[in-house]
């Protein structure tokens, strides 16, 4: 009986909350998955290429793999500014789409592109100037500091293409065009892998550039994807249409709404990055071997996370659509259906990662049996963390889609910026657990955020936020 109730959408909302007919689970799933599966596949492909990048870079040596691990958090710091922007833009555009207000949706997209350009150029310039000190601060050692500085500098120099692409694709997802975003990422990933092959080891007559070649390949892939993204919003018959002259238009309402939600979204991302950077420093101080093992496990954990990320992205758009249509009851129904499917999918992928973790780790060319065994053990912890991680991240997408960015910022401050690094430090250095302790700290963080977001979801506060 409990299993049947799980798929009975009429029981997802109270009788007094219903505003009309409630579609069956299969119908909601069909509509939701049209948006979600391309987002999941896109996130999976991005993580897969990151993993392939790591495998190809590992051919240079474990020091190069450690260098890439060290640079991830500073690079994600740049992305965090664009992510904060895109969270708000997604909320606004999806709500305008639900209201069928094409003019406002396009005004929001053009506004977002302008802000994205400014943020991408400004933040990446700062990272380039201070690339080496940043890598040292992150814990890069003498055997990997040159690799890390080179890799981070090149990625930052070409970030503007990635930033613009991410913003345009966020707008496309907001109106249900998740396949377009998926296609651009497939192209970017294919181009990236091809140029990795050509540049890292100097194949087919190309210069051998090592880790610099890997970074250049990523920039080329992002640049091609950026061009495709803009071409996709230049069609006159689509809901969203890019026009250069519209970049110079002013819209006070759009600016006002954006400024209302952006500070909280930026704080959320800032707290997340701060917490992740602290966590990274804690791990990186364990030495190059720990950096290598942590990097390998992070790559594979990212593959598990892609399901939650894809569901979170798609669910945020769906929530915006339903709230824009003034159907709060359907917003709750779609949210619960997406959570159910995401958790089921997470258990399946988690099981596969546990079964095949040793084979996956072997692709990274671990130089010792100790590294291989440690990575395999930590992957078990990553698998445990994936369940609360998937639940809380889909809930985060629901809250973001509704505009509840202040709450997600608060949970990020408490759990990611304070609890995760503190728990990881204590378990990592004040017990014999070492790297294992850092990952246990991650599990603690995921569980706390899961409980907090679930409480907020059940409170129904998020369905009453005006955008």
N, C-alpha and C positions, 0 to 999 in steps of 0.2 A: 504493500500500500504506500509506503514512504517513497519507493522508487517511482510509483505512478504519479504521486503528488509533485515530485521533482520536475516532471515534464508537463504538468497541468498549469498552463499560463493563467487560467482564471483564478487560481489560488495565489498568484504572485502579488496581487493588489487586493486591498480590502474593498468590500462592496461600496462603501461610501466614497472611495477614491476613484471609482470607475467613471469615465466620462463618455463611454461608448462601448462598442463591441471590442472584445479582446481576441485577437487572432490566435490560432493554435500555435503550439511550440514549433511544429514543422514549418509553418508559414513565416514566423518570426526568424527562425534559423535561416531559411532560404534568403530572405531579404538581407539579413545581417551579414551572411557569409559572402554575398556579392561584393560587399565593401571590405570585409575583413580578410578573406583568403588572399587577395593580392597584397594587402599590407603585411600579412604574415610571411608570404613568400618573399616579398621585398626585404623585410628585416632579416629573414633567414639567409638570403643571398648576400646581403651586406656583411653579416657575421661570417658567412662561409668564406667570402673573399678575404676578410681580415684573418681568418684561420689559414687560408692558403698563402696569404702574404707572410704570415709567421712561419709557415713551413718552408717557403722559398727563401726567406731571410735566414732561417736556421742553417741553411747550407753554407752560409758565410762563417758561422760559428755560434756557440752559445752566448758569447758576449754581445753579438749583434741582436740576438733574440731578447736579451736582457735590456739592451738599449731601447728597442721598440716598446717594451713593457714600461720603461721609465717615462717615455714621451707620451704615453696614452692619456694620462690625466691632464697635463698641460694642454694638449690638443683638444681634449674634451672640454676644457675650460673655455676655449674659443667657441666651440659648438654650443656651450650652455647659453651664451647670450642669444644665439639664433634660436635655440630651443625655446627659451623663455618667450621670445617674440612670436614664434610659431604656435605656442600653446594658446596665446591670446588671439592670434589671427584665426586659428582653427575654430575657437569658440565663437568668434564674431561672424565669420563667413558661414559656418554651418547653421547658425541661428538665422542669418539673413536668407539662406537657402530654404530653410523650413518656412520662412515667411514669404518666400517667392519674391524677394526684393533684390532683383538683379543689379540695379544701380548701386545700392549700398554695398553689395558683395564685391563688386568690381572696384569701388572706391577703397574698400578695405584691402583688397589684394595689392593695389598700386601703392597704398600707404605702407603696407608691409614690405614691399620690394625696396622702397626708399630707405626704410629703417634698416633693413637687412644689409644693404650696400654700405651704409655708414658704419654699422657695427662690425661687419666683416673686415673692412679696411682698418678701422681704428684698433681693434683688439689684436688682430694678427700682426700689426706693425709693432706693438708693444712686445709681443712674444718673440718676434724676430730679433729685436734689439737686445733682449735679455735671455736669449735662448740658452746659452751656456750656464749662466748662474742658476737659471730655473732647473736645468737638468741636474746640477750639483745639489740644489736644494731638495730635489726629488729623490736623491740618494744614489745617483749614478756614480759608479766607481771608475778608477783610472783606466781599467781595461775596456770600458764601454762609453766613456764620456764623449769622445770624438764622434763615435757612431751616433749617439743620442742627439748631440748638438746639430749635426748635419741633417739628420732625419726630421727633427722638429722644425728647423729653419725652412727647409724646402716645403714641407706640408703647410706651414703657416703662410708662406709667400703665395701659395696658390689657393688659399682658403676662400677667397672671395667667390670663386666659381661654385664651390660647394655650398657656401652660405646662401647664395641666390637660388640655387637649385632646390635646396631644402625648403625655402620659403614658398617658392612657386608650387612645389609638390604638396606642401601642407595645404595650400589653397585648393588644389585639385582634389585632394582627399576629402576636404570639407564639403564638397558638392557631390561626393560619391564617385569621383574619377580616380579610384585607387589603382586601376590597371595602368593608367598613364605613368603614375609615379613608379610602379613596378617595372615597367618597360625601360624607363630612363636608368633605373638602377641596374637592370640586367646589362644594358649597354655599357654603363660605367664599369661594371665588374669585369665584363669580358675584355674591355680595352685595358683595364688595369692588369689583369693576369697576362695578357699578351705582351705588354710592355715590361712587366716584371721579368718574363722569360728573356726578352731581348736585352734589357739593360743590366740586370743583376750580374749575370755571368758573361755578358757580351756575346750572345748567340747570334747566328746569321750575319756576322760581320759588324754588328753594333758594338760600341765601346763597352768595356766591362766597367760598370760604375758601382757595383756593390750595393750598400744600403742607400746611397744617394739615388741609385737607379730605381729602387723600390719606391722611394718617396716621389720621384718624378713621374713614375707610372701612375701613382694614385692621383696626382694633380691632373695628368692628361685625361684619365678616366672621368674625373669630376668635371673637367672643362667640356668634354663631349656631352656628358649628361646635362649640363647646364644649358647648352645650345638646344638640345632636344626638348627640354622642359619649356623653354620660352617659345619654341616653335608650336608646341601643343596648345598654348593659350593665345595664339594669334588667329584662330579660326573664328570667323564672324558669327557662326551659328551656335556657338557654345555659350553656356551660362556665364562662364568667365572669359573675358577677352582682354588681352594686353594691348595697350596703345601707349606709345612713348609720350605723347602729349598729355596723357592722363597722369603721368608722374609729377607734373607741375601743378595739378589741380589741388585745391585745398578743401577739406571737408571737416568742419569744426566738430560735428557729431561723432565722426569716426575717430578723430584725434582725442576727443573727450573720453569716449568709451575705452579706447586703447590705454590712455593714461590712468584710467581707473583700475584696470586689471593688471597692467604690465609690472608695476612695482612688486606686487606679491609673487607673480610668476618669476620675475628676476631673482627675488630673494630665495624662492624655492630652489631654483637652479644654482644660485650661489651657495646656499647651505649644502646642497648635494655635492657640488664640486669641492667645496671646502672639506667636507667629510671624506670624500673619496681620495682627495689629495693627502689628507692626514693618514688615511688608511694605507695609501700607496707608500708614503714615507716610512711608515711603521714596517711594512713588508720589505721595502728596498734596503733598509738598514741591516737586514739579515744577510745581505751579500748577494753576489751575482748568481750563485746557484739557486737561492730562494727566488730571486727575480725571474729566473728562467722557468722554474716549476710553476710559480704563480702566473706567469704570462701564458703558459700552455693551458693551465686549468681555466684561466679567465676566458681564453678564446673558445674553449669548448662549452663553458658555462653560458657564454653569450649565445651559442646555438640554442640552448634550452630557453633562454630568455626571449628569443625572437618570437616565440608563440605569444607570450604575455605582451610584448611590445606591439606586435601586429594587432592583437585584440584590443589593446588600449587605444591605439590610433584609430582603428575602425569604430570602436564603441564611442569614443569622444565625438566623432562626426554624427553618429546615429542619435546620440543623446541631444546634440544641438538641433538636429532636424525635428525630433519629436517635440522638444520644448518650443521650437519656433512655430510649430503647428498648434501649440497650446494643448498638447496631449501629454500631460504629466503622467497619467496612468501608463501610457505606452512607453514613456521614458523609463519607468521602473521595470516594466516587462522586458524591454530590450536589454536593459542592463543585466537583469538576472539570467536571461538566456545566454548572453555573451559570457558571463562569469561561469556558468555551468559547462559550456563547451570548452572554454579555455582550460579549466581545471582537468577535465577528462583528457584533453590533448596533452597537457603537461605531464600527467601520470604516464602516458604512453611513451613520450619522448624521454622522460626521465629514466624509464625502465631500459630503453634502448641504449642510453648513454652509459648506464651502469654495466650492461652486458658487454658493450663493445669499447669500453673506455681504454683498455690496454692497447688495443689495435690502433685507436685514434692517437694515443700518446706516442706510439712508436713512429708516427709520421713526422714528428718533430726532431727526430735524431738525438734522443737523449744520450749523452756521452757516458753515463754510468748507470748501472742497475739501480743504485740508490735513488737517483733522480726519477727514473721511470716508476719505481715502486711508490715513492712519495707522491708523485703526480696522480697515480692510480688511486691512492688512499684519499687524497684531497678531493678527487672527483666524486667520491661517495658523499662527502660533506656538501659539495656543490649540488648534488642531486637532492639531498634532504632540503637544502635551502630553496630549491626551485619551486616547491609546492606553495609555501606562504608567499614567495616572491611573485608567482603568477597571480595569485588571488589579490594581493595588495596592489599590483601594478594595473590590473584591469579596473579595480576600484578607483585608482588614481586617475585613469582615463575618464571614468564616469564623472568624477568630481570636476576635473578640468573642463570637460565638455559642457558642464553646466555653469562654469565660471566660478567655481568654489576654490579659487587659487590661494586664498588666504589660509584656508585650512591645510592644503597640501604643503604650503610653505612652512607652516607651524610644525607639521609632522617631520618634514625634512630637517628642520633645525634640531628638534629634540632627538630624533632617532638616528639620522645619518651623520649630522655634524657633531653630535655629542656622544650618544650611546655607542654607535658602532666603533669609532676610533678608540674610545675609552675602554670598552670591553676587549677590543682586539689587542690594545697595548698591554693591558693587565694579563690577558691569557697568553700573549705572545712572549712577554719578557719576564713576567713574575711567576710563571709556571714553566715546566719543561716542555710545553706543547709546541713552542716555536711557531712555524707557519700554520700548523693545525689550529692554533689558538686564534689566529687572525680570521680564519674561515668560520670558526665557531662564533666569533664576534659578528660576522656577517649574518649567520642564522638568527642570532638574537635580534639584530636590527630588522630583518625581514618579518619576524613574528610580531614584533611591536608595531610596525607600520600596518601589518595586516589587521591586527585587532583595532587600531585607531581608525583606519579607513572604513572598516566594516561597521563600527559604531556610528561614524558620520553618515554612511550610506543609509543605515536604518533610521536615522533621525529625520530623514526627508527634508532637511534644511536646503539641500542643494537644488531641489526642484522648484524652489521659490525665488531663485536669484535672477534678477532682470539683467539682460545684456543689451 
